[in-house]
Amino acid sequence: MSNEITQQGILVGVDGSVHSDAAVEFAVREAVMRNVELSIVHVVSPIIGGYSGIGMSVAPLPEDIGLQMEDEARQIVDDAVRLARESAAGAALQVRAETPFSPVASALIDMSKQVQLVVVGSRGRDAWQRALLGSVSTALVHHAHCPVAVVHGRVSPEHAHAPVVVGIDGSPASERATELAFNEASLRGVDLVALHAWSDSVLPGIDSIPIAAIRAEAEETLAERLAGFQERYPDVAVRRLLVTDSPSRNLLAESESAQLLVVGSHGRGGFAGMLLGSVSSKVVHEAHTAVIVARQD
């Protein structure tokens, strides 16, 4: 295995929702496979004021709101810790829990400096929490200092041995994603599907393009991108998949029969600090399975 993924442990953000539970189960599996600590965090976002419901006047918050929030946060992390230990099924797992008071996204982004993976669910408990989690997960995949996993639901039994899928476009971010995907496939003992699109969109006049020559070049490029990793991970069987266009559409189609998708944080022509690539962004929000965005510090 590569020495690049060596930071301390796995962090999962929880809110007590069904999707949060799925994130905990995913995070437990990652922590057990890597033999690292699991940190369970429920960030309590400060509330500045409230509304009276008459016009737009601001009403004072109840005096005991802080204690209520602390009690709820403690219950959420206690339930998550209980679920984590049940999900570990007897495997050695070191768990710690935190309930910091802070803006949620900034707290998790700061904590991402100290871990090797941050895990969040794709949705929250209710309409407000869904909106909050959407903004938090978006902030994480744009600004975290480590890879971010967005979990869309529990892994069904029929997908337990399904492959890991990675999108490869030749960019530095794609290389990081490839490294991470090989590592995940090796840890899980499953195959890896390496998908490469030689065009980001349907090209006009495609019938006049020498497809055979372009495909041969794409095959050579994909083989070069995979060669070094296949030497380092001889236990991972790789299926190469070349498509002519729309990497996001093809990745989403592959997600239906995969247990995990891995994508880079930005694509061809990207640079550090650039907004999340359009392909990665679409996949994160619409995939049928968990997605890891291979961010790095």
N, C-alpha and C positions, 0 to 999 in steps of 0.2 A: 504493500500500500504506500501511497505517496506520503511524504512528510509535511505537505503543505497545510493539511487540515489538522492542526495540532493545538488549538486553543482549548480553553478550560472545560466547557460543558455545554449543555443544551438549556435554553430558556424557553418557557412556554407562557404566553399571556393568556389569562383565563378571565371569564366573566359569568360563569355559571350556566351558559347556554348549551344546547345540544352540540352546536358546532365547536364550542370551547372544549367539550368532552372529547370530541373526535381529535382535536388538536393535542389534548393531553395524551391520548392513546398513541398518537403518532410520535410525540416527543419521547414517551417512555420507550418505544421501540428503538428510536435513535440512540437514546442514552444507554440502553442495555447493549445494543450492538457495538457501540463505541467504548463501552465501559467507562462512562464519564458521569459526572453529577448532573442531576436534573433540578433546575430552578423553576419553581412555580410562582408566578407573579400576577397579582391583581392590583393594578394601579388605580388608586382612588383619585379621580379628577376633582380638583377644588371647585366648589360652587360659590360664585360671588354674590348672587342675588336671586330673587324669584319674582314671579308676576302674580298680582292679585286676582287676575282674571277679569277685572273691570278696566276697560281701556288698556293702556300700556303702563300703568303705574307699577312701581317696584315695591314688593312687599318684603318685610324682613323674613329671614329663614327661621324655622323653629330653633329654639336654643339648643335642643339636643340632637340637631342634625348631624353633628360631627360624630357623636357616639353611635347613632344609627348607622352611619356609613362605615364606621369601624367594625361594628357587629356584623354587618352584611359582608364586608370584605373578608373578615375572619371566617365566616361560614363558607364563603365561596372557595377560599384556599383550602380549608379543612376538607371540603367535599372533593376538591381536585386532588389533594394528597391521597385521600382514601382511594379514589379511582386509579391514581397512578400505581399505588401498591398492589391493587387488585390486577391491574393490567400487566404488571411485571411478572405475575404468575410464579412467584417464588425466586425469580432471578435477582441477583444482587443489584440493588439500586439505591444510591444515596440521593435523598430528596431534601431540599430546603425550600421554604416558602417565604415570600415577602409581600407586604401590602403598603408600598410607599404612597405618600400623598404628593401628586405631581400631575402636570399635563401628561396624558397617557402616551402619546407618540414620542415626545421628547424623552420621557423616562426610558422607554424601551430602546430607543435609538442609542441613548447613552449607555445602557446596559449591554448593548450589542458589541461594545468594544471589548468585553471581557468573556465572550462565549464564542463557540464555533457555529452555532445555528440558533436562530430565533424562530419560534413556531407560533402561529396564530390561526384561529378559525376564520372561515370566510364570511361569517355572519354572526350577529349578536342575538340577544334574547328577544328584543322587541324592535319596533321601528326606529326609536332613538338609538338603541345600541347597534342596530344594523348600520345606521348612518355613521355612528362613531367608529365602529370597527372598520367600515369601508375606508374612512379617512386615515385610520391608524395603519392598516395594512398597506395602503397606498404610500403613506409616509415612510414606512419601513422599507418597502421595496425600492424606494427612491434614495433613501439616505442611511440605511443601516450600515454598520461597519463589518458585517459578516453575511453569509447567505441567509435568506429568509424563506421559510416554508409557509405557504398558505394552504390550509387543509379544508377541503370541500365536503368531507364526510368520512364516515368510517370505511375502512378497507373491507370489502365483502369477502367471504371465504373463497369464492371462485377467483378472486384477484390476488390472493395471497402469494401465488407463484407467478404472477403476471410480470412482464418485463418493466424495466426502467426505460424511459424515452428521453433522448436529449436532442435539442435543436443545435445544429452546427452550421455556422456561416463563415468561419475563417477569421473572425474578429478576436482580439485579445479576451473580451468578455466571454466569447463562445469557447475559447480554450479553457478558461476557468470552469465553465459549465461542464465541459467534457471531462475534466479531471474529477469534478464532484460526482458526475453521473457514473463514471467507472467505479469510484469508491462506493457509492450507494449500491450499485449492482453487485459488487463483490461482497459487501456486508450482508446483503439480502440473499445471496446465492441465486440470483436470477440473471436472465439474459439482458442485453442492452440493445435497444434500437437506436441507431444513429441516423437522424433525418437531416438531409441537406437539400435546400432548394436553391437551384442555380439562378433563379430570378425571384424578386420580392413581389412581382405582380404579373398578370397576364400581359404578354407583349403583343402589340399590334403587328400584323404581318408575320406572325410566328411561323406560318407555313413556308416562308421563304428562307428561314434560318436553317443552317446546316445542323439539325438537331443531333445527329450522330456524333459530329465532332465536338459539339458543346457538351454532350453527355459524357463523352470519353474524358474530356478535360475535367468535368465535375467529379467523375469517378476517381480520377487521379488526385484531385484536391482533397476529396474525402478520405482516401486511403492515406494520404500524407498526414492529415490531421489526426488520424486514429492510430497510426503506426506506433508511435512512442508509448502511448497509453496501453495498447494491446500487449506490448512487451512487459510493462510494469504490472499488468493485471491479466496474466495468462489464464486465470480461472473464469474470466468473463467471456462468454460467447457473444459475438457482436453480429447483428443483422444490419446491413447498410441499406438505407432507403433514400433513393434519389427522387425528387419531385421537381416539376418544371416551374411551379409558381406557388404563391400564397402559402408561405411557411406556417402562418397562424392557423389557417383552415386545416392544413394537413396535420399539424401538431394536435389540434383539437380532436380530429378524427382518431388519431392514434391514442389519445387519452382515454377513449372509451374502453380500450382493452389493456390499459397499462395501470400499474399501481403507483407510478410516480412520473412526473414530467420535470425535466431540468432545463432551464433556459438561462441565457446571459442577461445581464442588466441593461445592455444596449447592444446594437448590432453593428453591421459593417459601417465603417466611418465614424463610429462612436468614440467618445473620449471621456476621461474621468470627469465626473460631475454632470454629465449629460443626463437629460430626463430619460426615464425608462423607455426603452424602445417600444415601438407600436406593436410589434409581434409579441414581446414579453408581456406587455400590458393586457392585450386581448386574451392571451392564454391564462394569465393569473386570474382574470375575472370570469372566464367562461369554461375552464377545463372541467372535465368529468372526474378528475382525481386530484390528489395533492400536487402542488407545484412548488419547486424550489427555484428561487431566483438567485443566481450565483453572484451575489454582491461580494465585494471585498474592500478592505480598508485602503 
